[in-house]
Amino acid sequence: MRITRFPPIENEAHEYHLRSNNSPWLLKTPALKSVNYQPHIIELSNEGPRKIETAIEDGVVQLSRDLAPLTITLEDAIMQRTSSRMFSRSPILFEKFSKLLALSNGLRESVNTKIKGGRNSPSAGGLGSCEIYILVFNVEDIKPGLYHYDVIEHALKPLKLGNFKRWTEKMVLIQTELTESGCLIFLASNQNRLLQKYGSRGYRLGLLDAGHVSQNIYLIASALNLAVTATGGFIDDTLNTALRLDGLKDCVVLVLAVGENQ
Ligand SMILES: Cc1cc2nc3c(=O)[nH]c(=O)nc-3n(C[C@H](O)[C@H](O)[C@H](O)COP(=O)(O)O)c2cc1C
């Protein structure tokens, strides 16, 4: 039976939402149940996290793997979590920064754990669609610049080194005060991967994947006494171009500013 209860479409968001709906006819498509075993989907799953080539070999930053366990309970981390822009002028400590990335979207192997395989954030189809890029302003022992977080090596791969505070204020962020943070974390959705498996529904799933990583970042920041706030207020095209993303198959969907607490 076709469902016709929808109110009229009033804007692009409604249009998008309907286009990413699963239709009832999918239930009559037995091949879908075995989609995970199709060769091109197995290939996608095995592709693994992104690795970028960098011409700045001496700018690669190996993050710490020697990470002391968190000392607060999950319950306390949730209760203390808040969005804060009260950034201190002190650099984010290297150990904290390493821990934040490892726990939010790293491989489970990158931290002390007996569970092997997979990432520290759930993702649709286990495709790990959310890639992390970082703009460092003030992090201990790390040169300011734009980096990609290589989750396999647990390392930052530089795209471009330099102080991009002014550029960020003028060209990227609507809330310019966020450049007072220690770094900006850009959550980029690898739509290409999701669309190959899920079609239009992949867009929804990509946003949800990024949402999980964002919540991990919030909770770990809370546990490490770091200030953090998410923002959707950024200029997509400028940012995607700087990160060498095409803005469609790969696109930034959320920005988080993180710093030591005042
Ligand atoms: C997806 C998302 C987008 C957000 N965008 C902005 C933003 O553009 N500007 C801003 O100041 N805060 C932004 N925030 C932070 C929210 O305003 C904040 O989470 C909310 O006020 C609740 O406060 P709390 O996080 O301290 O509970 C965003 C949060 C999320 C989860």
The ligand as a Gaussian input file, in Angstrom:
#p B3LYP/6-31G(d) Opt

LIG

0 1
 C       24.846000      19.941000      15.390000
 C       25.113000      21.106000      16.289000
 C       25.296000      22.369000      15.752000
 C       25.556000      23.459000      16.578000
 N       25.752000      24.674000      16.020000
 C       26.056000      25.729000      16.805000
 C       26.292000      26.995000      16.232000
 O       26.243000      27.171000      15.019000
 N       26.614000      28.005000      17.065000
 C       26.694000      27.834000      18.426000
 O       26.999000      28.782000      19.141000
 N       26.457000      26.630000      18.994000
 C       26.144000      25.589000      18.216000
 N       25.928000      24.363000      18.781000
 C       25.973000      24.231000      20.245000
 C       24.547000      24.301000      20.798000
 O       24.080000      25.629000      20.785000
 C       24.520000      23.742000      22.207000
 O       24.822000      22.371000      22.151000
 C       23.153000      23.959000      22.850000
 O       22.953000      25.314000      23.141000
 C       22.969000      23.173000      24.119000
 O       23.951000      23.507000      25.059000
 P       24.835000      22.371000      25.751000
 O       25.634000      21.699000      24.638000
 O       25.737000      23.103000      26.703000
 O       23.909000      21.407000      26.408000
 C       25.652000      23.281000      17.974000
 C       25.454000      22.008000      18.514000
 C       25.210000      20.933000      17.699000
 C       25.029000      19.555000      18.313000

